[in-house]
């Protein structure tokens, strides 16, 4: 069904589809979202309806996600208590999970590339061995044909009395 050589194509197709889907989802303009601070002291679900908001559990604050920093500062909200995207997803666990998944994808791509290179080398070795075998077989057939032809020529020489006992002896001129 799938070969090792088609694995990079499959990986590329998946990445392309995810990218196109993500771009298609983000390209639609949203209505102007309300400020995250207005949703404080409500609920986590209300706060996280806006993707730019971050919910902090102990303070029950809805905070604008600090886009200048990749991770929110601990003084703003500890990672273990921060929620972003979904209320049941711990932000710290989300970061760890995404890192592990990215590592797995990276390793899988490396393994696929190495397997493809290795299979190609093995295929080339098999082709080289096959060519070598065919060359040896052809040479042995040529040797057999040469011997058969030499035998026929010797028989004809014997038949007409042209055979020599010593191939290096002089021919008599009669």
TORPA-4810 file (N, C-alpha, C, O; in nm, 3 decimals):
<nodes>
NODE_1_0.083_-0.119_0.000_0.000_0.000_0.000_0.087_0.125_0.000_0.087_0.199_-0.098_X
NODE_2_0.161_0.150_0.108_0.254_0.263_0.114_0.395_0.207_0.119_0.422_0.109_0.188_X
NODE_3_0.484_0.269_0.046_0.623_0.229_0.051_0.701_0.332_0.131_0.651_0.441_0.160_X
NODE_4_0.822_0.296_0.165_0.907_0.388_0.241_0.938_0.511_0.158_0.952_0.621_0.212_X
NODE_5_0.947_0.493_0.026_0.978_0.607_-0.060_0.862_0.707_-0.065_0.883_0.824_-0.095_X
NODE_6_0.739_0.660_-0.037_0.625_0.751_-0.041_0.601_0.819_0.093_0.515_0.907_0.102_X
NODE_7_0.675_0.781_0.197_0.656_0.840_0.330_0.682_0.991_0.330_0.600_1.064_0.387_X
NODE_8_0.791_1.042_0.270_0.810_1.188_0.270_0.699_1.261_0.197_0.663_1.373_0.234_X
NODE_9_0.645_1.199_0.094_0.535_1.262_0.021_0.412_1.271_0.109_0.341_1.372_0.108_X
NODE_10_0.387_1.167_0.186_0.271_1.165_0.275_0.288_1.271_0.384_0.195_1.345_0.414_X
NODE_11_0.408_1.278_0.442_0.435_1.378_0.547_0.417_1.519_0.491_0.354_1.603_0.554_X
NODE_12_0.471_1.544_0.372_0.458_1.676_0.309_0.310_1.709_0.285_0.267_1.821_0.310_X
NODE_13_0.232_1.610_0.237_0.090_1.632_0.211_0.016_1.668_0.339_-0.067_1.759_0.339_X
NODE_14_0.046_1.598_0.447_-0.022_1.626_0.575_0.012_1.766_0.622_-0.077_1.841_0.663_X
NODE_15_0.140_1.802_0.617_0.181_1.936_0.661_0.116_2.043_0.575_0.070_2.145_0.626_X
NODE_16_0.111_2.020_0.444_0.050_2.116_0.353_-0.099_2.133_0.384_-0.149_2.245_0.389_X
NODE_17_-0.170_2.021_0.407_-0.314_2.028_0.436_-0.339_2.102_0.567_-0.431_2.183_0.576_X
NODE_18_-0.256_2.076_0.669_-0.274_2.144_0.798_-0.249_2.294_0.781_-0.322_2.376_0.837_X
NODE_19_-0.146_2.329_0.704_-0.114_2.470_0.681_-0.227_2.540_0.608_-0.267_2.650_0.645_X
NODE_20_-0.278_2.477_0.503_-0.386_2.538_0.425_-0.511_2.552_0.511_-0.580_2.654_0.505_X
NODE_21_-0.541_2.448_0.591_-0.658_2.454_0.677_-0.643_2.565_0.780_-0.738_2.639_0.806_X
NODE_22_-0.525_2.578_0.839_-0.500_2.682_0.939_-0.514_2.820_0.876_-0.574_2.910_0.935_X
NODE_23_-0.456_2.838_0.756_-0.467_2.967_0.689_-0.612_2.998_0.654_-0.656_3.113_0.664_X
NODE_24_-0.686_2.895_0.612_-0.826_2.918_0.576_-0.907_2.959_0.699_-0.997_3.041_0.689_X
NODE_25_-0.874_2.900_0.815_-0.947_2.933_0.936_-0.911_3.072_0.987_-0.997_3.142_1.040_X
NODE_26_-0.785_3.113_0.972_-0.744_3.242_1.027_-0.768_3.357_0.931_-0.758_3.473_0.971_X
NODE_27_-0.799_3.328_0.805_-0.814_3.436_0.709_-0.951_3.505_0.716_-0.968_3.613_0.660_X
NODE_28_-1.048_3.444_0.785_-1.180_3.507_0.796_-1.175_3.613_0.905_-1.135_3.583_1.017_X
NODE_29_-1.215_3.733_0.874_-1.210_3.839_0.976_-1.316_3.818_1.083_-1.432_3.789_1.053_X
NODE_30_-1.274_3.834_1.208_-1.365_3.821_1.321_-1.417_3.960_1.357_-1.352_4.061_1.331_X
NODE_31_-1.535_3.964_1.418_-1.581_4.094_1.466_-1.487_4.142_1.576_-1.420_4.062_1.640_X
NODE_32_-1.481_4.270_1.596_-1.390_4.327_1.695_-1.416_4.265_1.831_-1.524_4.284_1.888_X
NODE_33_-1.317_4.191_1.885_-1.340_4.125_2.013_-1.337_4.226_2.127_-1.268_4.328_2.124_X
NODE_34_-1.414_4.192_2.228_-1.418_4.278_2.346_-1.288_4.259_2.423_-1.224_4.154_2.412_X
NODE_35_-1.250_4.356_2.500_-1.127_4.349_2.578_-1.136_4.234_2.677_-1.243_4.206_2.732_X
NODE_36_-1.024_4.170_2.699_-1.022_4.056_2.791_-1.049_4.100_2.935_-1.109_4.026_3.012_X
NODE_37_-1.005_4.219_2.971_-1.024_4.267_3.108_-1.172_4.279_3.143_-1.208_4.266_3.260_X
NODE_38_-1.259_4.303_3.043_-1.403_4.312_3.068_-1.462_4.178_3.108_-1.570_4.174_3.166_X
NODE_39_-1.394_4.069_3.077_-1.446_3.935_3.106_-1.390_3.879_3.236_-1.413_3.762_3.268_X
NODE_40_-1.318_3.959_3.312_-1.266_3.912_3.441_-1.383_3.890_3.537_-1.490_3.948_3.522_X
NODE_41_-1.360_3.803_3.635_-1.460_3.767_3.736_-1.586_3.707_3.673_-1.694_3.715_3.732_X
NODE_42_-1.572_3.648_3.554_-1.686_3.577_3.494_-1.657_3.428_3.504_-1.647_3.374_3.615_X
NODE_43_-1.643_3.363_3.393_-1.606_3.220_3.393_-1.494_3.197_3.291_-1.470_3.279_3.202_X
NODE_44_-1.430_3.086_3.307_-1.320_3.051_3.216_-1.371_3.038_3.073_-1.306_3.086_2.980_X
NODE_45_-1.486_2.974_3.055_-1.541_2.955_2.920_-1.570_3.088_2.851_-1.541_3.104_2.732_X
NODE_46_-1.626_3.184_2.925_-1.654_3.315_2.866_-1.526_3.386_2.828_-1.518_3.448_2.721_X
NODE_47_-1.427_3.378_2.913_-1.299_3.445_2.886_-1.232_3.387_2.761_-1.182_3.462_2.677_X
NODE_48_-1.232_3.256_2.750_-1.157_3.190_2.643_-1.233_3.185_2.511_-1.186_3.124_2.414_X
NODE_49_-1.351_3.248_2.506_-1.419_3.260_2.376_-1.336_3.347_2.283_-1.343_3.331_2.161_X
NODE_50_-1.260_3.438_2.338_-1.169_3.521_2.261_-1.031_3.454_2.268_-0.979_3.432_2.378_X
NODE_51_-0.973_3.421_2.153_-0.847_3.347_2.152_-0.728_3.429_2.200_-0.621_3.373_2.225_X
NODE_52_-0.744_3.558_2.213_-0.632_3.641_2.260_-0.632_3.653_2.412_-0.547_3.723_2.468_X
NODE_53_-0.725_3.587_2.479_-0.735_3.597_2.625_-0.673_3.477_2.694_-0.666_3.366_2.640_X
NODE_54_-0.627_3.502_2.816_-0.566_3.401_2.901_-0.640_3.404_3.034_-0.658_3.512_3.091_X
NODE_55_-0.682_3.290_3.085_-0.756_3.283_3.211_-0.662_3.237_3.321_-0.591_3.138_3.306_X
NODE_56_-0.663_3.309_3.431_-0.581_3.274_3.547_-0.677_3.226_3.656_-0.762_3.302_3.703_X
NODE_57_-0.663_3.100_3.698_-0.758_3.037_3.790_-0.757_3.101_3.929_-0.865_3.137_3.977_X
NODE_58_-0.642_3.118_3.997_-0.649_3.167_4.136_-0.705_3.309_4.147_-0.777_3.339_4.242_X
NODE_59_-0.673_3.395_4.050_-0.720_3.533_4.058_-0.853_3.554_3.985_-0.914_3.660_3.997_X
NODE_60_-0.896_3.453_3.909_-1.018_3.462_3.826_-1.013_3.585_3.735_-1.113_3.655_3.716_X
NODE_61_-0.895_3.609_3.680_-0.874_3.723_3.591_-0.866_3.674_3.446_-0.807_3.570_3.417_X
NODE_62_-0.926_3.752_3.359_-0.915_3.729_3.216_-0.815_3.833_3.166_-0.840_3.954_3.175_X
NODE_63_-0.702_3.785_3.114_-0.591_3.874_3.081_-0.563_3.865_2.931_-0.576_3.758_2.871_X
NODE_64_-0.525_3.978_2.871_-0.479_3.975_2.732_-0.351_3.891_2.728_-0.260_3.911_2.809_X
NODE_65_-0.346_3.798_2.635_-0.228_3.712_2.626_-0.106_3.797_2.592_-0.111_3.876_2.498_X
NODE_66_0.002_3.784_2.668_0.122_3.866_2.643_0.195_3.817_2.518_0.284_3.733_2.526_X
NODE_67_0.158_3.872_2.402_0.213_3.825_2.276_0.360_3.859_2.258_0.428_3.796_2.177_X
NODE_68_0.409_3.958_2.331_0.552_3.993_2.320_0.640_3.883_2.379_0.754_3.865_2.337_X
NODE_69_0.588_3.812_2.476_0.660_3.699_2.536_0.594_3.571_2.485_0.473_3.567_2.463_X
NODE_70_0.675_3.470_2.467_0.617_3.342_2.425_0.535_3.283_2.538_0.426_3.231_2.516_X
NODE_71_0.589_3.289_2.657_0.519_3.238_2.774_0.483_3.354_2.865_0.560_3.450_2.877_X
NODE_72_0.367_3.347_2.929_0.332_3.455_3.022_0.425_3.453_3.143_0.468_3.347_3.188_X
NODE_73_0.455_3.571_3.196_0.541_3.582_3.313_0.473_3.517_3.435_0.351_3.515_3.446_X
NODE_74_0.557_3.466_3.523_0.504_3.402_3.643_0.432_3.503_3.732_0.337_3.467_3.802_X
NODE_75_0.475_3.629_3.729_0.408_3.733_3.809_0.268_3.761_3.756_0.179_3.802_3.831_X
NODE_76_0.248_3.739_3.627_0.116_3.760_3.567_0.022_3.647_3.606_-0.089_3.670_3.654_X
NODE_77_0.069_3.525_3.586_-0.009_3.406_3.625_0.083_3.286_3.613_0.147_3.268_3.509_X
NODE_78_0.093_3.201_3.717_0.178_3.082_3.707_0.130_2.991_3.594_0.010_2.978_3.569_X
NODE_79_0.226_2.929_3.525_0.190_2.844_3.410_0.095_2.732_3.448_0.008_2.695_3.369_X
NODE_80_0.111_2.678_3.567_0.027_2.567_3.609_-0.119_2.611_3.627_-0.210_2.528_3.617_X
NODE_81_-0.142_2.739_3.655_-0.279_2.789_3.676_-0.334_2.863_3.555_-0.450_2.906_3.557_X
NODE_82_-0.256_2.879_3.452_-0.301_2.952_3.333_-0.377_2.859_3.240_-0.341_2.742_3.224_X
NODE_83_-0.482_2.913_3.179_-0.561_2.838_3.082_-0.569_2.921_2.955_-0.593_3.042_2.959_X
NODE_84_-0.549_2.856_2.842_-0.557_2.925_2.712_-0.613_2.828_2.611_-0.565_2.715_2.601_X
NODE_85_-0.710_2.868_2.537_-0.772_2.782_2.437_-0.888_2.702_2.493_-1.002_2.718_2.448_X
NODE_86_-0.861_2.617_2.590_-0.963_2.534_2.654_-0.945_2.541_2.805_-0.832_2.547_2.855_X
NODE_87_-1.055_2.541_2.877_-1.047_2.555_3.022_-0.988_2.432_3.090_-0.925_2.445_3.195_X
NODE_88_-1.005_2.317_3.035_-0.956_2.195_3.098_-0.810_2.165_3.064_-0.753_2.069_3.116_X
NODE_89_-0.748_2.246_2.977_-0.609_2.222_2.937_-0.517_2.312_3.018_-0.522_2.434_3.008_X
NODE_90_-0.434_2.250_3.099_-0.333_2.320_3.176_-0.229_2.374_3.078_-0.180_2.300_2.993_X
NODE_91_-0.196_2.504_3.088_-0.105_2.569_2.993_0.034_2.505_2.998_0.098_2.489_2.894_X
NODE_92_0.080_2.469_3.115_0.211_2.406_3.130_0.213_2.270_3.060_0.308_2.237_2.989_X
NODE_93_0.109_2.192_3.080_0.099_2.061_3.016_0.084_2.078_2.865_0.139_1.998_2.788_X
NODE_94_0.012_2.180_2.822_-0.003_2.208_2.679_0.133_2.235_2.615_0.161_2.183_2.507_X
NODE_95_0.216_2.314_2.680_0.349_2.347_2.626_0.434_2.221_2.620_0.501_2.196_2.519_X
NODE_96_0.433_2.141_2.726_0.513_2.018_2.729_0.465_1.922_2.620_0.546_1.863_2.549_X
NODE_97_0.334_1.906_2.608_0.278_1.815_2.508_0.314_1.859_2.367_0.355_1.778_2.284_X
NODE_98_0.300_1.988_2.340_0.332_2.038_2.205_0.481_2.019_2.176_0.518_1.988_2.063_X
NODE_99_0.567_2.038_2.276_0.711_2.018_2.257_0.741_1.872_2.225_0.820_1.842_2.135_X
NODE_100_0.679_1.782_2.299_0.701_1.639_2.276_0.651_1.599_2.137_0.720_1.527_2.065_X
NODE_101_0.533_1.647_2.100_0.479_1.614_1.967_0.568_1.669_1.856_0.591_1.601_1.756_X
NODE_102_0.617_1.790_1.873_0.708_1.847_1.773_0.835_1.764_1.763_0.885_1.740_1.653_X
NODE_103_0.887_1.719_1.876_1.005_1.633_1.876_0.979_1.501_1.807_1.063_1.452_1.730_X
NODE_104_0.863_1.442_1.832_0.828_1.314_1.769_0.816_1.331_1.618_0.865_1.247_1.542_X
NODE_105_0.752_1.438_1.575_0.739_1.463_1.431_0.876_1.483_1.368_0.903_1.430_1.260_X
NODE_106_0.962_1.558_1.435_1.097_1.582_1.384_1.175_1.450_1.373_1.239_1.425_1.271_X
NODE_107_1.169_1.368_1.476_1.239_1.239_1.473_1.180_1.148_1.366_1.255_1.078_1.298_X
NODE_108_1.047_1.149_1.350_0.983_1.066_1.247_1.030_1.108_1.107_1.054_1.023_1.021_X
NODE_109_1.041_1.238_1.085_1.087_1.286_0.955_1.232_1.242_0.931_1.266_1.198_0.822_X
NODE_110_1.316_1.254_1.034_1.455_1.209_1.021_1.463_1.059_0.992_1.542_1.017_0.907_X
NODE_111_1.382_0.979_1.062_1.382_0.835_1.041_1.337_0.803_0.898_1.395_0.717_0.832_X
NODE_112_1.233_0.871_0.851_1.186_0.848_0.714_1.295_0.882_0.613_1.316_0.807_0.517_X
NODE_113_1.363_0.993_0.633_1.470_1.033_0.540_1.582_0.930_0.542_1.633_0.891_0.437_X
NODE_114_1.621_0.886_0.661_1.729_0.786_0.671_1.688_0.655_0.607_1.767_0.592_0.537_X
NODE_115_1.564_0.613_0.629_1.517_0.488_0.569_1.515_0.498_0.417_1.553_0.403_0.348_X
NODE_116_1.470_0.611_0.365_1.467_0.628_0.220_1.608_0.620_0.163_1.629_0.554_0.061_X
NODE_117_1.703_0.687_0.226_1.842_0.683_0.177_1.898_0.543_0.185_1.965_0.497_0.093_X
NODE_118_1.870_0.473_0.296_1.922_0.339_0.314_1.861_0.243_0.212_1.932_0.161_0.154_X
NODE_119_1.730_0.253_0.189_1.664_0.167_0.091_1.718_0.194_-0.049_1.735_0.101_-0.128_X
NODE_120_1.745_0.319_-0.079_1.798_0.353_-0.210_1.937_0.293_-0.228_1.969_0.241_-0.334_X
NODE_121_2.021_0.300_-0.122_2.155_0.242_-0.130_2.147_0.090_-0.145_2.223_0.032_-0.222_X
NODE_122_2.055_0.027_-0.072_2.040_-0.118_-0.082_1.993_-0.155_-0.222_2.040_-0.252_-0.281_X
NODE_123_1.901_-0.075_-0.276_1.853_-0.100_-0.412_1.965_-0.086_-0.513_1.974_-0.165_-0.607_X
NODE_124_2.052_0.015_-0.495_2.165_0.033_-0.586_2.262_-0.084_-0.574_2.315_-0.131_-0.675_X
NODE_125_2.286_-0.133_-0.452_2.374_-0.247_-0.434_2.316_-0.370_-0.502_2.389_-0.447_-0.564_X
NODE_126_2.186_-0.388_-0.491_2.122_-0.503_-0.556_2.133_-0.491_-0.707_2.159_-0.590_-0.776_X
NODE_127_2.114_-0.370_-0.758_2.126_-0.351_-0.903_2.269_-0.377_-0.947_2.291_-0.441_-1.050_X
NODE_128_2.368_-0.329_-0.871_2.508_-0.353_-0.905_2.539_-0.502_-0.902_2.608_-0.552_-0.991_X
NODE_129_2.489_-0.573_-0.803_2.513_-0.716_-0.793_2.449_-0.789_-0.911_2.507_-0.883_-0.965_X
NODE_130_2.330_-0.746_-0.950_2.260_-0.808_-1.064_2.338_-0.784_-1.193_2.352_-0.876_-1.274_X
NODE_131_2.389_-0.664_-1.214_2.468_-0.634_-1.333_2.595_-0.718_-1.333_2.634_-0.773_-1.437_X
NODE_132_2.659_-0.729_-1.218_2.780_-0.811_-1.206_2.751_-0.956_-1.241_2.827_-1.019_-1.314_X
NODE_133_2.643_-1.010_-1.189_2.605_-1.149_-1.216_2.578_-1.170_-1.364_2.622_-1.269_-1.423_X
NODE_134_2.506_-1.075_-1.426_2.478_-1.086_-1.569_2.607_-1.081_-1.651_2.619_-1.154_-1.749_X
NODE_135_2.702_-0.996_-1.613_2.829_-0.986_-1.685_2.907_-1.117_-1.675_2.961_-1.165_-1.775_X
NODE_136_2.913_-1.175_-1.554_2.982_-1.303_-1.538_2.917_-1.412_-1.622_2.986_-1.491_-1.687_X
NODE_137_2.784_-1.416_-1.622_2.713_-1.518_-1.701_2.741_-1.500_-1.850_2.762_-1.598_-1.922_X
NODE_138_2.742_-1.376_-1.897_2.768_-1.348_-2.038_2.909_-1.392_-2.076_2.928_-1.452_-2.182_X
NODE_139_3.008_-1.364_-1.991_3.146_-1.402_-2.020_3.162_-1.554_-2.022_3.232_-1.608_-2.107_X
NODE_140_3.096_-1.623_-1.930_3.106_-1.769_-1.930_3.042_-1.828_-2.055_3.093_-1.925_-2.110_X
NODE_141_2.930_-1.772_-2.100_2.867_-1.819_-2.226_2.960_-1.796_-2.344_2.970_-1.880_-2.433_X
NODE_142_3.030_-1.681_-2.345_3.124_-1.652_-2.454_3.238_-1.753_-2.454_3.279_-1.799_-2.561_X
NODE_143_3.291_-1.789_-2.337_3.398_-1.887_-2.329_3.353_-2.021_-2.384_3.426_-2.087_-2.460_X
NODE_144_3.233_-2.062_-2.345_3.179_-2.190_-2.392_3.166_-2.187_-2.544_3.204_-2.283_-2.611_X
NODE_145_3.113_-2.080_-2.599_3.096_-2.069_-2.745_3.232_-2.071_-2.815_3.245_-2.133_-2.921_X
NODE_146_3.333_-2.003_-2.759_3.467_-2.003_-2.820_3.525_-2.144_-2.823_3.583_-2.185_-2.923_X
NODE_147_3.509_-2.217_-2.712_3.561_-2.354_-2.709_3.490_-2.441_-2.811_3.554_-2.520_-2.881_X
NODE_148_3.356_-2.428_-2.821_3.282_-2.506_-2.919_3.329_-2.473_-3.061_3.347_-2.564_-3.142_X
NODE_149_3.348_-2.346_-3.090_3.393_-2.304_-3.222_3.534_-2.358_-3.249_3.562_-2.402_-3.361_X
NODE_150_3.622_-2.355_-3.150_3.758_-2.406_-3.166_3.753_-2.556_-3.195_3.827_-2.605_-3.281_X
NODE_151_3.667_-2.629_-3.123_3.652_-2.772_-3.147_3.603_-2.800_-3.289_3.655_-2.889_-3.356_X
NODE_152_3.504_-2.724_-3.336_3.454_-2.742_-3.473_3.564_-2.715_-3.575_3.579_-2.789_-3.672_X
NODE_153_3.641_-2.609_-3.552_3.751_-2.577_-3.645_3.856_-2.689_-3.645_3.907_-2.727_-3.751_X
NODE_154_3.887_-2.743_-3.526_3.984_-2.852_-3.518_3.933_-2.976_-3.590_4.010_-3.046_-3.656_X
NODE_155_3.803_-3.004_-3.577_3.745_-3.119_-3.648_3.755_-3.101_-3.799_3.789_-3.195_-3.870_X
NODE_156_3.727_-2.981_-3.847_3.736_-2.955_-3.990_3.882_-2.970_-4.037_3.906_-3.027_-4.143_X
NODE_157_3.977_-2.920_-3.959_4.119_-2.934_-3.996_4.159_-3.082_-4.000_4.232_-3.124_-4.090_X
NODE_158_4.109_-3.160_-3.902_4.139_-3.304_-3.900_4.081_-3.371_-4.025_4.145_-3.454_-4.088_X
NODE_159_3.958_-3.332_-4.059_3.888_-3.392_-4.173_3.966_-3.370_-4.302_3.976_-3.462_-4.384_X
NODE_160_4.020_-3.254_-4.322_4.090_-3.221_-4.446_4.242_-3.235_-4.433_4.316_-3.197_-4.524_X
NODE_161_4.286_-3.288_-4.324_4.428_-3.315_-4.308_4.512_-3.192_-4.284_4.632_-3.192_-4.315_X
NODE_162_4.455_-3.090_-4.232_4.529_-2.968_-4.205_4.571_-2.955_-4.059_4.631_-2.855_-4.018_X
NODE_163_4.539_-3.055_-3.982_4.568_-3.049_-3.840_4.717_-3.062_-3.816_4.785_-3.136_-3.886_X
NODE_164_4.767_-2.993_-3.719_4.908_-2.999_-3.685_4.918_-3.061_-3.546_4.836_-3.036_-3.458_X
NODE_165_5.020_-3.144_-3.531_5.041_-3.201_-3.398_5.103_-3.096_-3.307_5.066_-3.083_-3.190_X
NODE_166_5.195_-3.024_-3.362_5.260_-2.918_-3.288_5.221_-2.786_-3.354_5.256_-2.764_-3.470_X
NODE_167_5.154_-2.704_-3.287_5.109_-2.580_-3.351_5.224_-2.488_-3.388_5.207_-2.396_-3.468_X
NODE_168_5.343_-2.512_-3.330_5.457_-2.427_-3.360_5.549_-2.484_-3.468_5.652_-2.423_-3.499_X
NODE_169_5.514_-2.597_-3.525_5.599_-2.657_-3.631_5.574_-2.585_-3.763_5.468_-2.526_-3.784_X
NODE_170_5.676_-2.591_-3.854_5.661_-2.524_-3.983_5.574_-2.607_-4.073_5.571_-2.730_-4.067_X
NODE_171_5.503_-2.538_-4.156_5.419_-2.606_-4.255_5.509_-2.643_-4.372_5.594_-2.564_-4.414_X
NODE_172_5.490_-2.763_-4.426_5.565_-2.806_-4.544_5.504_-2.743_-4.667_5.381_-2.740_-4.682_X
NODE_173_5.586_-2.696_-4.752_5.534_-2.640_-4.877_5.548_-2.746_-4.986_5.657_-2.760_-5.041_X
NODE_174_5.447_-2.817_-5.017_5.448_-2.921_-5.119_5.392_-2.874_-5.247_5.386_-2.950_-5.343_X
</nodes>
